[in-house]
Amino acid sequence: MASFILKNSVSILKNYIPQTLNTLKSAPTNHKRLFHLSPCLEKVVSFNLSDIGEGIREVVVKEWFVKVGDSIEQFQNICEVQSDKASVTITSRYDGKITKLYHKIDDIALVGSPLVDFEVEEEEGSESSESSDSSDSDKEDKPKVVDTKPEIKDQSDIGRTIALATPAVRRIAKEHQVDLTKVPATGRGGRVLKGDVMEYLGQVPPGTNIPHPTLLNNKNTASPTLTPPPADRTEPLKGVRKAMSKSMTESLKIPHFAYSDEVDMTKLVEFRDQLKNVAAEHGISKLTFMPFCIKAASIALKKFPILNSSLDLENESVIYKGSHNISVAIDTPSGLVVPNIKNCESKSILEIAKDLNALVQRGRTGSLRPEDFANGTFSLSNIGVIGGTYTHPCIMAPQVSIGGMGRTKILPRFNEKGDVVKAYIMNISWCADHRVIDGVTMASFSNVWKEHLENPALFLVSN
């Protein structure tokens, strides 16, 4: 019986194979293209936003360098994101084509969530292509994965509309957080003028700015008196303001106490003027009082290390920091940020000045890095550049102390002979964590700091 079945099978194959070959030879060319030696080896992968450190959990997408349909390579820039501390450029980990962008400009992206989708070439035999080899019954048994992230339907919306305006007008708009694209323009060719921004903010009466003749519609010119007042707007907290909200909430859980004093800066004013030429030779174009204040604080911290510490509540202990990484408040277009200068205990005044100028420059251009904010141990803030005399600065947890300097003013004072002389007076306000620091320690620290500023020659003999 087996021999009979075998003979019949051989006979069927002999007749079937020639017929199949003839059919393939006579088939049209476009039909032949349907036959492949291997399956299509392309797949779509999602590129997730990786952890960029410093406990950052969300960022704001500031700029896209790619669009849907672009083919990019590994390490090519994809986008720039802004955290509450710094700007970071995200680069690609794949070679492939962009098929989807998940966020518009100014959207918030969470760490671990998808940024873009890539169409990449998959190597033959990889496990991800197994779905193309599975049977229909297997596909029915497998649950479908639903993409819960809403897709941006109109990818052309991803971009920033630029309004015509001068730099001065843009600065005013930035100070008042006004979107220039929403301000009715009255300038020539649709340019937004300063008066347009003032009218939008309600600082001048509606209709004050008359549109340029090129913008007037001859058929229907609206009466300026009918212009509606600016509407209220709601803006979510993000970036620096969101970080400030969180950090100040934590700060005010600390029991603060304050101590204030005044410093005679007269000798330091003369000393700084003598060093300006030397500073210029070292590439320091601007020498302010702040490097001297930072170095004086570092000298005082060596004598009172409790102010350069942090409190570990869980273990009921104090952690004394070895380095003096002094944080400095800097006013930037995005808001007030507080990066720090590392290892001030081992740097000279000119080295501190160079590091400070570099931080200020990076802050103004929005290019501060996460490491600029890491591991701060003590803080100084100079409100005097804006105005004011005394302040009550808030401690930046987990630090335990902070100083706020007021404006240096020319005031009358008595000298050693009792004569009235002109003096440069600056006020200082200290705040400290009363759980670990008492008033006597804070006052003693302030006296050492003050002594070096009032007698700058002491910097030469201090380690």
C-alpha positions in Angstrom: 0.0 0.0 0.0 2.8 2.4 0.9 4.5 1.6 -2.5 1.3 2.5 -4.4 0.9 5.9 -2.6 4.6 6.8 -3.3 4.3 6.0 -7.0 1.2 8.1 -7.3 2.8 11.1 -5.5 5.8 11.1 -7.7 3.6 11.0 -10.8 1.6 14.0 -9.6 4.7 16.0 -8.9 6.2 15.3 -12.3 3.1 16.7 -14.0 2.6 19.7 -11.6 6.1 21.2 -11.5 6.4 21.8 -15.3 3.0 23.3 -15.5 3.8 25.7 -12.6 7.1 26.8 -14.2 5.4 27.5 -17.5 2.7 29.5 -15.8 5.4 31.7 -14.1 7.3 32.2 -17.3 4.2 33.4 -19.2 3.0 35.6 -16.3 3.0 39.4 -16.8 5.9 41.4 -15.5 3.9 43.2 -12.9 2.8 39.9 -11.5 6.3 38.7 -11.2 7.1 41.6 -8.9 4.7 40.3 -6.3 7.2 37.5 -5.5 9.8 38.3 -2.9 12.6 36.2 -1.6 12.3 37.8 1.9 9.6 39.8 3.7 9.6 43.6 3.9 12.1 44.4 6.6 10.9 47.8 7.8 9.4 48.7 11.2 8.3 51.7 13.2 9.9 52.4 16.5 9.2 55.1 19.1 12.0 57.2 20.4 11.4 58.0 24.0 12.7 61.0 26.0 15.4 59.6 28.2 16.2 60.7 31.7 18.4 63.9 31.6 19.3 63.9 35.2 18.8 66.2 38.3 15.4 64.6 39.0 13.9 66.3 36.0 10.6 64.7 35.1 9.2 67.0 32.4 10.5 69.4 29.8 9.1 72.0 27.4 9.8 71.4 23.6 11.4 74.7 22.4 12.4 73.9 18.9 12.2 71.0 16.3 15.1 70.4 14.0 13.2 67.8 11.9 9.7 67.3 10.4 7.6 64.3 9.3 9.2 62.7 6.3 12.8 63.7 7.0 15.5 61.0 6.8 18.0 61.4 9.6 21.1 59.6 10.9 22.3 58.6 14.4 23.5 61.5 16.6 21.7 64.1 14.4 19.8 66.7 16.3 16.1 66.1 16.7 14.9 68.9 19.0 15.8 71.2 21.8 14.0 71.0 25.1 14.0 73.3 28.1 13.8 72.0 31.6 13.2 74.1 34.7 17.0 74.5 34.8 18.7 74.2 31.4 18.3 73.7 27.7 19.2 70.2 26.3 19.5 69.2 22.7 18.1 65.7 22.0 19.9 63.6 19.3 18.8 60.5 17.4 19.7 57.0 18.3 18.5 55.6 14.9 19.0 55.9 11.2 15.6 56.2 9.5 12.7 58.3 8.5 10.5 60.4 10.8 6.9 59.3 10.6 5.3 61.1 13.6 6.0 64.0 16.0 4.3 63.7 19.3 4.5 67.3 20.5 4.1 70.9 19.2 6.4 73.7 20.2 5.9 74.8 23.9 4.2 71.4 24.7 5.3 69.6 27.8 7.0 66.3 27.3 7.4 63.7 30.1 10.5 61.7 30.7 10.0 58.2 29.3 7.2 59.3 26.9 7.6 59.1 23.1 9.1 62.1 21.2 9.0 60.8 17.6 8.4 57.7 15.6 11.0 56.3 13.2 10.7 54.0 10.3 13.9 52.0 10.4 15.3 49.1 8.5 15.1 45.9 10.5 17.7 43.2 10.1 16.4 39.9 8.6 15.4 37.3 11.2 14.8 39.7 14.1 12.2 38.9 16.6 10.1 42.0 15.8 9.3 40.7 12.3 7.8 37.5 13.6 4.3 39.0 13.3 4.6 38.8 9.5 5.1 35.1 9.7 2.4 34.3 12.2 -0.9 32.7 11.1 -4.2 34.5 11.0 -5.4 32.6 14.0 -2.4 33.7 16.1 -3.1 37.3 15.2 -6.6 37.0 16.4 -5.5 35.7 19.7 -3.0 38.5 20.4 -4.4 41.7 21.9 -4.0 44.9 19.9 -1.7 47.6 21.4 -3.6 50.9 21.4 -1.5 54.1 21.2 -3.0 56.3 23.9 -0.9 59.3 23.0 -3.0 61.6 20.8 -1.5 62.0 17.4 -1.0 65.5 16.0 -3.3 65.4 13.0 -1.8 68.5 11.3 1.9 68.1 11.4 2.3 71.4 9.7 1.1 73.1 12.9 4.4 72.2 14.5 6.3 75.4 14.3 6.4 79.0 15.5 4.7 81.9 13.8 7.0 84.8 13.8 5.6 88.3 14.1 7.3 91.4 12.6 8.7 93.5 15.4 11.9 95.3 16.4 14.1 93.9 19.2 13.0 96.6 21.6 9.3 95.6 21.1 10.2 91.9 21.5 11.9 92.7 24.8 8.8 94.5 26.1 6.6 91.7 25.0 8.9 89.2 26.7 8.9 91.2 30.0 5.1 91.1 30.0 4.8 87.6 28.6 2.9 88.7 25.6 2.6 86.5 22.5 3.3 89.0 19.7 1.3 86.9 17.2 -1.8 87.7 19.2 -1.2 91.5 19.2 -3.1 93.4 16.5 -0.4 95.1 14.4 -0.8 98.7 13.1 2.7 99.2 11.6 3.6 99.2 8.0 3.4 95.8 6.4 1.9 94.2 9.5 4.7 95.2 11.9 3.9 95.2 15.7 4.7 98.5 17.3 5.4 99.4 20.9 2.1 101.2 21.1 0.3 98.0 19.9 1.8 96.0 22.9 0.9 98.8 25.3 -2.7 98.9 24.0 -2.9 95.1 24.1 -1.9 95.3 27.8 -4.4 98.0 28.5 -1.8 100.5 29.4 -3.0 103.0 26.8 -6.7 103.6 25.7 -8.0 101.5 22.9 -7.7 103.1 19.5 -4.7 105.1 20.4 -2.7 103.5 17.5 -4.1 104.2 14.1 -3.3 101.5 11.5 -0.9 102.3 8.7 -2.6 103.1 5.4 -1.4 99.8 3.9 -3.5 98.0 6.5 -6.7 100.0 6.1 -9.6 98.4 4.4 -11.3 101.0 2.2 -14.6 99.1 2.3 -15.0 98.7 6.0 -12.8 100.6 8.5 -13.8 99.8 12.1 -14.1 102.7 14.5 -11.2 102.7 17.0 -13.7 103.3 19.9 -15.3 99.9 19.2 -12.1 97.9 19.9 -12.8 95.5 22.7 -10.6 95.6 25.8 -8.0 92.8 26.1 -9.4 89.6 27.5 -8.0 87.8 30.5 -5.7 84.9 29.7 -4.7 81.8 31.5 -1.2 80.4 31.2 0.0 77.1 32.8 3.0 77.1 35.1 6.0 75.6 33.3 9.8 76.0 33.0 11.5 78.2 35.6 8.2 79.4 37.2 7.0 75.8 37.8 10.4 75.0 39.3 10.2 78.1 41.5 6.7 77.1 42.7 8.0 73.7 43.8 11.3 74.9 45.4 9.7 77.8 47.3 6.9 75.5 48.6 9.7 73.2 50.0 11.7 76.3 51.2 8.9 77.7 53.4 8.7 74.4 55.2 12.0 75.4 56.8 11.9 77.5 60.0 13.8 80.6 58.9 15.4 83.3 61.0 16.9 86.5 59.6 20.0 88.6 60.5 20.9 91.9 58.9 23.9 94.2 59.0 25.6 97.0 56.9 29.0 96.8 55.3 31.3 99.8 54.5 32.5 99.0 51.0 34.6 102.2 50.6 38.0 100.4 50.6 36.7 97.6 48.4 35.6 100.1 45.8 39.2 101.4 45.6 40.6 97.9 45.6 38.4 96.7 42.8 39.3 99.8 40.7 43.0 98.9 41.1 42.3 95.3 39.9 40.3 96.2 36.8 43.4 96.3 34.5 44.7 93.1 35.9 41.3 91.4 35.4 41.2 92.6 31.8 44.6 91.0 31.2 43.1 87.7 32.4 40.2 88.0 29.9 37.7 89.4 32.5 35.9 92.3 30.9 33.6 93.1 33.9 34.8 92.8 37.5 31.9 93.3 39.9 31.7 93.2 43.7 30.1 89.7 43.6 33.4 87.7 43.2 34.8 89.4 46.3 31.5 88.6 48.2 31.7 84.9 47.1 35.3 84.5 48.1 34.7 86.2 51.5 31.8 83.8 52.0 34.0 80.8 51.2 36.6 82.0 53.8 33.9 82.4 56.4 32.5 79.0 55.6 35.9 77.4 56.5 35.5 78.9 60.0 31.8 78.0 60.3 31.3 74.8 58.3 27.8 74.3 59.8 26.5 76.9 57.2 27.9 74.7 54.4 25.8 71.7 55.3 22.5 70.0 54.8 20.0 68.4 57.3 19.2 64.7 57.0 15.9 64.5 58.9 15.4 60.8 58.3 18.7 59.9 60.1 18.6 63.0 62.4 22.1 64.0 61.3 23.9 66.9 59.6 25.9 66.4 56.4 28.9 68.7 56.2 29.8 69.5 52.6 33.5 69.3 51.7 33.3 71.7 48.7 32.1 75.3 48.7 29.7 75.2 45.6 28.2 78.7 46.0 25.0 79.3 44.2 24.4 82.7 42.7 21.0 84.1 41.6 21.0 85.2 37.9 18.2 87.1 36.2 17.6 85.6 32.7 15.0 86.0 30.0 13.3 82.8 31.3 13.3 84.0 34.9 15.5 83.8 38.0 17.9 80.8 38.0 20.5 79.8 40.6 23.5 78.0 39.2 26.6 77.6 41.3 30.3 78.1 41.1 32.2 74.9 42.0 35.0 74.6 44.5 35.3 78.3 45.5 37.5 77.3 48.5 40.4 76.5 46.0 39.9 79.4 43.6 41.1 83.0 43.5 38.9 86.0 43.1 39.8 86.4 39.4 39.0 82.7 38.8 35.7 83.1 40.5 35.0 86.2 38.4 35.7 84.3 35.2 33.4 81.5 36.2 30.7 83.9 37.2 30.8 85.8 33.9 30.6 82.5 32.0 27.5 81.5 34.0 25.8 84.9 33.4 26.5 84.6 29.7 25.1 81.1 29.4 22.1 82.2 31.5 21.3 85.1 29.1 21.5 82.8 26.1 19.5 80.0 27.7 22.4 77.5 27.4 23.0 76.6 31.1 23.6 72.9 31.6 22.2 70.6 34.3 25.6 70.3 35.9 25.6 74.1 36.5 22.8 73.6 39.0 24.0 70.4 40.7 25.3 70.1 44.3 25.0 73.7 45.4 25.9 74.1 49.1 25.4 77.9 50.0 23.7 80.8 48.2 24.2 84.5 47.6 21.7 86.8 45.9 22.4 90.4 44.8 19.1 92.3 44.7 21.1 95.6 44.6 21.5 95.4 40.8 17.7 95.9 40.7 17.1 98.0 43.8 16.2 97.8 47.4 18.1 97.8 50.7 17.0 94.9 52.9 15.3 91.6 51.9 14.3 88.3 53.4 15.8 85.6 51.0 14.3 82.1 51.1 16.6 79.2 51.7 17.1 76.7 48.8 16.6 73.3 50.3 18.6 71.2 51.1 20.9 74.1 51.9 20.7 75.7 55.3 21.6 79.4 54.7 21.5 82.2 52.1 22.5 85.8 51.9 20.8 88.7 50.0 22.8 91.9 49.3 21.2 95.3 48.8 22.2 98.3 46.7 25.5 100.0 47.6 24.7 103.7 48.4 26.8 106.7 49.1 26.0 107.8 52.7 27.6 110.1 55.3 29.5 108.3 58.1 32.0 109.2 60.8 35.6 108.3 60.4 38.1 107.4 63.2 38.6 111.2 63.9 34.9 111.9 64.2 34.7 113.7 60.9 31.8 113.2 58.5 33.0 111.4 55.3 31.5 109.9 52.2 31.1 106.2 52.5 29.9 103.4 50.2 27.4 101.4 52.3 25.9 98.1 51.4 23.3 96.2 53.5 23.3 92.4 53.9 20.4 90.2 54.9 21.1 86.6 56.0 18.5 83.8 56.5 19.3 80.5 58.1 17.7 77.2 59.0 17.0 77.6 62.8 16.9 73.8 63.2 20.7 73.6 62.9 22.0 77.2 63.0 21.5 79.7 65.9 21.7 83.5 65.8 25.2 83.7 67.4 26.7 81.5 64.7 25.0 83.4 61.9 26.2 86.8 63.3 29.8 85.4 63.8 29.9 84.2 60.2 28.6 87.6 59.0 31.3 89.4 60.9 34.1 87.4 59.2 32.5 88.0 55.8 32.1 91.7 56.5 35.6 92.1 57.8 37.1 90.8 54.5 35.0 93.2 52.4 35.8 96.2 54.6 39.5 95.3 54.7 40.3 93.7 51.3 44.0 93.3 52.1 42.9 90.3 54.3 42.2 88.4 51.0 46.0 88.3 50.5 46.6 86.4 53.8 43.5 84.2 53.8 43.8 80.6 52.6 
